[in-house]
Amino acid sequence: MQPRRFIQCDVFTPTPTLGNALAVVVDAENLAEDTMRRFAAWTNLAETTFILPPEDPVADYRLRIFTPTREMLFAGHPTLGSCASWLHCGGKPREPGIVRQECGVGIVEIDTSDSRLLAFTAPPTKVRPMQQDNFDAIAATLEIPAKQILHSAELENGPLWQVMQLDSADAVLARDSSRVRWPEFKSIGLIGACPPGSECDYEVRMLAPPSGMSEDPITGSLNSALAHWLQVQGRLEQPVTVAQGTAIGRHGRVAITPVDSTTVKIGGQTHILIEGTVRL
């Protein structure tokens, strides 16, 4: 065991303690995978990350991401929170203004030109029709009337999402998340437009996350996949702001910015709340 720099931060919120918490082991070099898994289970947060020296020569660091039960190829709030933690601890990117993170889906670029609102370039998303049995099970279990479902799809950007766009933010907020749990239901995403003049453009919820909770507070990878889905359908022509976590007392805010016809950036604020060392 040795002391390693450790940070716990809050991601995707303007208000500390109302976002999505993340544990970050900044100095994870030579740490055994079994130890990473045990520590991630012990923190009992949605995700715990471990920053390692890069293997790809273009990367600034390599990131491994664990839930309490499994490793993930990519996740959004761990990407922003880990980058903010690395910079906070003195990390210097090879190219000013851009941090290149190596992870399970390859190299993810993070725009650090605005130190208050880091933004990662959304990795590619595979868009497929949702299988009918999944559609029927989700609609029935969450008691979503057919007339409220505008669009549906299966999205994959590392994680796999079953997503539905409902006809309003209120319809999204009305669903009872306790009805769906992993592994019977796999990572359900709901999105609905907010009324004109609202602070945010969309309300998003992520139900049945693999962390074992009934609902994830704020989910960068889901919003990343949703952004590409909207873009592919020609429904993302300008920057939008997404609210998430409302139903569970959080104040999540995700900035989605289309860059060109195939590129989207996903941004949010990170707050460092706990800083010290952990012996692992």
C-alpha positions in Angstrom: 0.0 0.0 0.0 1.2 3.5 -0.8 -0.3 7.0 -0.5 -1.9 8.2 -3.8 -3.5 11.5 -4.6 -7.2 11.3 -4.3 -10.1 13.6 -5.2 -13.9 13.4 -4.9 -15.6 15.9 -7.2 -19.1 16.8 -8.3 -19.8 16.9 -12.0 -22.4 18.5 -14.4 -23.9 21.0 -12.0 -23.5 24.7 -11.2 -24.3 23.9 -7.6 -21.8 21.7 -5.6 -23.4 18.6 -4.1 -26.3 18.7 -6.6 -24.5 17.0 -9.4 -23.0 13.5 -9.9 -20.2 12.5 -7.5 -17.0 10.9 -8.8 -14.0 9.4 -6.9 -10.7 9.9 -8.7 -7.4 8.1 -7.8 -5.0 10.5 -9.5 -1.8 8.3 -9.1 -3.0 4.8 -10.1 0.3 3.6 -11.7 1.1 0.0 -10.8 -2.2 -0.4 -9.1 -3.6 -4.0 -9.5 -6.9 -4.3 -11.3 -8.4 -6.3 -8.3 -7.5 -3.4 -6.0 -9.2 -1.0 -8.4 -12.4 -3.1 -8.4 -12.4 -3.5 -4.6 -11.9 0.3 -4.1 -14.7 1.1 -6.6 -17.0 -1.2 -4.7 -16.0 0.4 -1.4 -16.6 4.0 -2.5 -20.1 2.9 -3.5 -20.4 5.8 -6.0 -21.8 5.4 -9.5 -18.2 5.5 -10.9 -14.7 5.6 -9.6 -11.8 6.3 -11.9 -8.1 5.6 -12.0 -5.6 7.8 -13.9 -2.7 6.0 -15.4 0.3 6.8 -17.7 -0.8 6.7 -21.4 -0.1 3.7 -23.7 -1.0 5.7 -26.8 1.7 8.3 -27.6 -0.9 11.0 -28.4 -2.7 10.7 -25.1 -2.1 12.8 -22.0 -3.2 10.0 -19.7 -5.1 6.7 -19.6 -8.3 6.3 -17.7 -10.0 3.2 -16.3 -13.6 3.6 -15.1 -15.3 1.3 -12.6 -18.8 1.1 -11.2 -19.2 -0.9 -7.9 -19.7 -4.0 -10.0 -18.0 -3.7 -13.4 -15.5 -1.8 -15.7 -16.9 0.7 -18.3 -15.3 1.5 -21.6 -16.5 5.1 -21.5 -18.6 7.4 -19.3 -19.2 11.1 -19.5 -19.1 12.5 -16.0 -16.0 10.4 -15.2 -14.3 11.8 -18.3 -15.0 15.5 -17.3 -14.4 14.9 -13.6 -11.1 13.0 -14.1 -9.8 15.6 -16.5 -10.7 18.4 -14.0 -9.0 16.5 -11.2 -5.9 15.8 -13.4 -5.6 19.5 -14.2 -6.2 20.5 -10.6 -3.3 18.3 -9.6 -0.9 20.0 -12.0 -1.4 17.9 -15.2 -0.2 19.7 -18.3 -1.6 18.7 -21.7 0.7 18.2 -24.6 -1.4 20.7 -26.6 -2.6 23.7 -24.7 -6.4 23.8 -24.5 -7.0 20.1 -25.4 -6.6 17.1 -23.1 -6.5 13.8 -24.9 -7.8 10.9 -22.7 -7.1 7.3 -23.6 -9.9 5.0 -22.5 -11.8 1.9 -23.6 -13.4 3.6 -26.7 -10.0 5.1 -27.8 -8.9 8.7 -27.6 -11.5 11.2 -26.3 -10.6 14.9 -26.7 -11.6 17.3 -23.9 -11.7 21.1 -24.6 -10.2 22.9 -21.7 -10.2 26.4 -23.2 -12.9 27.4 -20.8 -11.7 26.3 -17.4 -15.1 26.6 -15.8 -16.9 24.5 -18.4 -14.8 21.6 -19.8 -16.3 19.8 -22.8 -15.5 16.4 -24.3 -16.0 15.6 -28.0 -18.7 12.9 -28.0 -17.4 9.6 -29.2 -19.1 8.0 -32.2 -22.6 6.5 -31.5 -24.2 3.5 -33.3 -27.9 4.2 -33.9 -30.2 1.2 -34.4 -33.9 0.6 -34.1 -34.9 -0.6 -30.6 -36.0 -4.2 -30.6 -39.8 -4.5 -30.3 -39.6 -6.7 -27.1 -37.5 -4.1 -25.4 -39.8 -1.3 -26.5 -42.9 -3.1 -25.3 -41.4 -4.0 -22.0 -40.2 -0.5 -21.2 -43.5 1.1 -22.3 -45.6 -1.3 -20.3 -43.5 -1.3 -17.1 -43.1 2.5 -17.0 -46.8 2.9 -18.0 -46.0 5.2 -21.0 -49.0 5.7 -23.2 -48.2 5.0 -26.9 -49.3 8.6 -27.9 -46.5 10.0 -25.6 -43.7 8.2 -27.4 -42.4 10.3 -30.3 -39.2 8.4 -31.2 -37.2 5.4 -29.9 -33.8 3.9 -30.7 -31.0 1.7 -29.4 -27.8 3.7 -29.0 -24.2 2.5 -28.4 -21.2 4.6 -27.6 -19.4 2.2 -25.3 -22.5 1.8 -23.0 -25.7 0.5 -24.6 -28.8 2.6 -24.3 -32.5 1.9 -24.9 -33.9 5.4 -25.4 -37.3 7.0 -25.9 -38.2 10.6 -26.7 -41.5 11.5 -25.0 -43.8 14.3 -25.9 -42.8 16.6 -23.0 -40.5 17.0 -20.0 -43.5 16.5 -17.7 -44.0 13.0 -19.3 -40.4 12.2 -18.6 -40.6 13.4 -15.0 -43.8 11.4 -14.4 -42.2 8.0 -14.8 -41.6 5.9 -11.7 -37.9 4.8 -11.8 -38.4 2.1 -9.1 -40.3 -0.1 -11.7 -37.1 -0.8 -13.7 -33.8 -2.2 -12.3 -30.6 -3.6 -13.8 -30.1 -6.3 -15.1 -33.7 -7.0 -16.1 -33.7 -3.6 -17.9 -30.5 -2.2 -19.4 -29.8 1.5 -19.1 -33.0 3.3 -20.2 -32.8 6.8 -21.4 -35.8 9.2 -21.5 -35.8 12.7 -23.1 -38.5 15.2 -23.5 -38.6 18.9 -24.6 -39.2 21.6 -22.0 -41.8 24.3 -22.6 -40.8 27.3 -24.6 -39.0 29.9 -22.5 -37.7 27.4 -19.9 -34.2 27.6 -18.6 -33.4 24.2 -20.3 -34.3 22.8 -23.6 -34.7 19.1 -22.6 -35.3 17.0 -19.5 -33.4 13.7 -19.5 -33.5 10.7 -17.1 -31.3 7.6 -17.0 -33.1 4.7 -15.4 -31.8 1.2 -14.5 -28.1 2.1 -14.5 -25.5 -0.7 -14.0 -24.4 0.9 -10.8 -27.4 -0.7 -9.1 -29.2 2.5 -8.3 -32.7 3.1 -9.7 -31.6 6.3 -11.4 -28.4 8.0 -12.3 -28.1 11.7 -11.3 -26.5 13.1 -14.4 -25.1 11.0 -17.3 -22.6 12.4 -19.8 -22.4 9.3 -21.9 -26.2 9.1 -22.3 -26.4 12.8 -23.2 -23.5 12.2 -25.7 -25.5 9.4 -27.4 -28.7 11.4 -27.4 -26.9 14.4 -29.0 -25.6 12.2 -31.8 -29.1 10.7 -32.3 -30.7 14.1 -32.5 -27.9 15.2 -34.9 -28.4 12.2 -37.2 -32.1 13.0 -37.4 -31.4 16.6 -38.2 -32.8 17.8 -34.9 -29.7 19.4 -33.4 -29.0 22.6 -35.2 -27.9 24.9 -32.3 -26.6 24.5 -28.8 -29.0 23.2 -26.2 -29.0 22.8 -22.4 -30.2 19.6 -20.8 -31.6 19.2 -17.2 -31.1 15.9 -15.5 -31.5 14.7 -11.9 -34.6 16.8 -11.3 -36.7 13.8 -10.2 -34.2 12.8 -7.5 -33.4 16.3 -6.1 -30.3 17.0 -8.2 -29.6 20.1 -10.3 -27.7 18.6 -13.3 -27.0 20.8 -16.3 -25.4 19.5 -19.5 -24.3 21.8 -22.4 -24.6 20.2 -25.8 -22.9 22.0 -28.7 -22.9 20.9 -32.3 -19.6 21.7 -34.0 -20.3 20.4 -37.5 -22.5 17.7 -39.1 -20.8 14.8 -37.3 -19.2 16.4 -34.2 -20.8 17.3 -30.9 -19.3 18.6 -27.6 -20.7 17.7 -24.2 -19.8 20.2 -21.5 -20.4 20.8 -17.8 -19.0 22.2 -14.6 -16.9 20.2 -12.1 -16.3 21.1 -8.4 -13.5 19.7 -6.4 -15.0 18.9 -3.0 -12.6 16.5 -1.3 -8.8 16.4 -1.8 -6.2 14.3 -0.1 -4.5 10.9 -0.3 -5.7 7.3 -0.2 -3.6 4.3 0.7 -3.9 1.6 -1.9 
